[in-house]
């Protein structure tokens, strides 16, 4: 497949990369394929938006985060946006890397909403759990190898399949030592993850021609009503919320919000374990953390889907 020449009069190509889930073996070929598709010059100045969920399920979370941290120095003319996924939020919660609630509330105040699940999910009760966000306790819990019917496989440690993340840092699942094993640079990466990214003047090709849109990127999506209120919440990153629906919801954040249905706004997410494109609503997560499925990305303005498994030969 030849490069598509993504450079535009408006500036940068825009690349939105779906959930990685610890698969460095998929991220590296996807990155190479994106450069081949976009072309070296456009790739060097692209806006690259990672849609979240860098950890869990796959075996190499540590290497994935090292790869991402190296990008700004390796590609200094690119812009990189790292969205927070629900798995990343929970990982950050476990290792003490969540931003503190702005009102000073203790993170233990988040437990009550999920209290009925504590025994079934065998929440983490080790050192430091007293001050931990509920999602961190769930992330470090132990499902005892029970079968996950949604994934068709046994849970990997916790309800979040966090076991491989612990192992990538050299500690057993559920060990409080993970907080010491995770480098400070990785904790800062987790702490700095944004919950939403908004970008004006993103170009997209369609049968009717090339148009300019506003892009909103958020890990799971936006609820049907009250978009401005949701964006305000996401910009604030208020960690006292027990669950951030826009990072972890399912059917309630699947559709294009009604507030945006008559506007030129792209809403791009990962999270849902499939590729779904309907109008300007894009869900880009073909892998879902499953070993046998590819990681995917979408390229604008060409509106091309690129996978790590694509056999691409760049134009000489």
N, C-alpha and C positions, 0 to 999 in steps of 0.2 A: 504494500500500500504506500503510495507516494505521500509526501508531506502536503498539507492543505494550505500552507501560507496564511497563518492566522493573524498576521500583523494587520491592523486596521487604522484608518485615519483617526479613529477615536483613541488609539493608543494600544493597550495591551490585549493579548489573548487572555481568556479567563478559563482556568481549569478547576473543576470541582471534583475532588477525589473522595470516593466512598469509604466506608468503614474498612479498616486495615486489620484490626483484631489480632495483633501479634504476629502477622505473617510477613516477615521481612523478605522471605523467599518469593512473595508475590509483589511486594512494594517495589523492589528493585527493577524487575522487568516491566512493570507498569510505568515507572518513571522513564525508562528508556524508550518505551513505546510512545509515550506522550511527546517526548522530544522529537522522535521520528515523524509523528503525525503533524505536529505543529510547525516543525522546522526550527533549526538551531537558533536563528536570530530572534524569532518571536518567542521561543521558549525561554531565552535568556532574560526577557523582560516581562514574562507572564505574571498575572495575578493568580496565585495558586491557593485555593481554598480547600483545606482538609475538613471533611464534614464530621469528624469526631470518631470515637471508639477506636483508640490506638492499642488498647490492651485487651487481655483475656482471650480465652479459647485457643488462639494460636500460641506457639512455643517461644516467641522471641520478642516479647514486649520491650525488654531493655534495648535490644538492637534497633527496634523501630523508633523508639524515642531518641536514641543516639543519631539515627539517620535524619530525623526531623530537625534536631537541634543543629546539625551541621549545615543545613540548607542555606541559611542567610550568609554564611561566609563562602560557601561554594558557589552560590548564585546571587551575588550581591545586587544585581539589577532586578531580580524578581521581587515581588511582594508576596509574603506568606501569611496566611490567616489560619490559625489552628482553633477550630471550634471544639467546644466541650461536648462530649457524648455522655450518656448516662453511665456507661462503664467507667469513663475517665473521672467523672464526678465522684463515683463511689471509691475508686482507687485513691483519689486525692483525699477523700474523707478518712480512709483507713490510715494513711501515712501522715496525717496532720497537715495537709497542704491546701485545704479549702480556705478561701478568704473568710475571715470572721464575719458573723452577722453584723450589719451596720448598727443595729440597736443594742449590741452587746449581750444579746440573749445567749444562754448556753446551748450548745448543739444538742445536748441531751433532750431539749424541749421538742425535738423532732420525733422522738420515739413513739409517742402515744398513738399516732395515726396508724402505725403498723403493728401495734402491740399484739394483736391476735395472731400474727404470723411468726412471732418470735420462736416458739417451740418447734413448729414445723420446719422453719428455715435454719434452726440451730445457730442463732446469731452469735457473733464473736463476743466472748466474755473475758478475754484475756487482758493483759496490762494495757491500760489507756482507754478501755472501752467506756469508762464513766463519762468522758468528755467528748465522745465520738458522735458524729452525725449518724442517723439511723441507716443511711445507705452504706456507710462504711462498715457498720456492724453486720449488715446483710451480706456485703461483699466478702467479708472475712469469715462468714459462717460455714457450716459443713452440712451438705445435703446427704452425706453418707453414701454416695454413689448411686442414689436413686435415679430412676429413668426419667428423662425429660421428653415427654411426648411431642412437644413442639419442635424439638430438634432431632428427634428420633435417635437419641443417644443418652448415655448416662451423664449427669451433671459432673463437671470437672471441678470438684471442690464445693463451691457455693452456688447459690441461686444465680450468680453472675458468671459462673464458669471461670472463677478467678485463679484456680489452682496453677495453671501454666504461667501466670504473671508472677506469683510468688517464686516459682521454680526458676524463672528467667533471671531473678536476682539472687539465686542460690540459697533460698530458704524454703522450708516445707510450707504447704498451704496452711493458713490460719496462724502462722507464727507472728507474734508481735515484733520480732526482730526485723521484719520487712521495713519498718520505719527507719532503722539504722542502715539497712542494706541499700536503700534507694538513694542515689547521689543527690546532693542538694540541687544540682542543675536540673535533675528530673523533677524534683519537688517544685521548683520554680516554674518549670514548664507546665505542670499540672495546675498550679495556682493561677497562672496567667491566662489559661484558656478562656476564650470569650464564649459567651452563650448565644450570641447572634452577630452576624456581620451584614451590614447594609452597604450597597455599592450602587452608585448612580451611573447611568450611561453605559450599561453593558449591552453590547450589540449581539443580536441573534438573527440567524438566517431562517427564513421560512419560505414556503411557496409563493407568498405575496411579496417577498423581498426582504431586505435587511432593515430591522427596526431597533430602536434604542429602548432599553427597559431599565427599571430599577431592579436590582437583585437583592433578595433577602435570603440569607443562608442560615439555617438553624437545624440542629441535629435531627430532631424528629418531625417538626413541623409546627404550624400555628393552629390554634383552635378557630372555630368558625366565625366568632364575633369578637369585637374589641381588639383589633390588631394594634392600635396605638398603645393601649394599656399593656398588652403583652410585650411589645417592644420595649416599653419603659421598664417593665419587670426584668426582661432579659438583659438590658444594658446595665441594670443595677446589680445583678448577680447576688441576690439576697439569699444567702445559704441557710437561713432559718426555715425555708420551705422544706417540708419533709419529702416532697416529690415535685420536680419541675416538669410539668406536663409537656412542655415544648422540647424537652430533652428525652423524655421517656414514654410519652403517650403512644397510642396505636391508632385506633379508628377515629378518635376524636381530633387527631391532627393530620389525618391522611389527605383530606381534600384541600383545595384552594379556599382560603377564607372568603366568606361572602363579601367582606369589606373590600377585597381586592379583585373580585371577579370581573369588574368592568374597567380595570386599570392595567397599564402595561408594566406589570410587576411579576418577575420570576421568583418563585419560592422553591428553593433547592434544599433537599435534605438527604440524609442517609437512613440508618437505623432499622428499616423495615424488612431487610432481608430479601429485597427484590428490586428490579428496575421497573419503574412505572412512570410514564410520561403522559400527561393529559393537559393539553393546552400549555400554559406556562407553569404548571406544577410538576416538578421533577423530583423523583425519589431514586437515588443512585446508591444502591447497596446490594449488589448481586451476590456477594459472598456471604454476608450474615455470619461471618466467623466460622463457616464450614470449610474444612480442608479441601474438599473436592470442587469447590466453586471459585470462580475468579473474582479478583478485586476489579472494580470498574471505575471509570471517571467519565465526565462529560466535558466536552470542549466547546466553548463559545468563541466566536460567533457561528462556527460551522455546524453546531448542534450534532456533533459526532460522539458516539460512545466508544471508548477505548478500554481494552481489558489487558490484564497482564498476560493472558494466554494468546493474544493476537500475534500472528506471525507477520511482522511489519519490517519492510526494508525501506530505509530512508532513501529519498532521491539524491543521487550524487550531484 
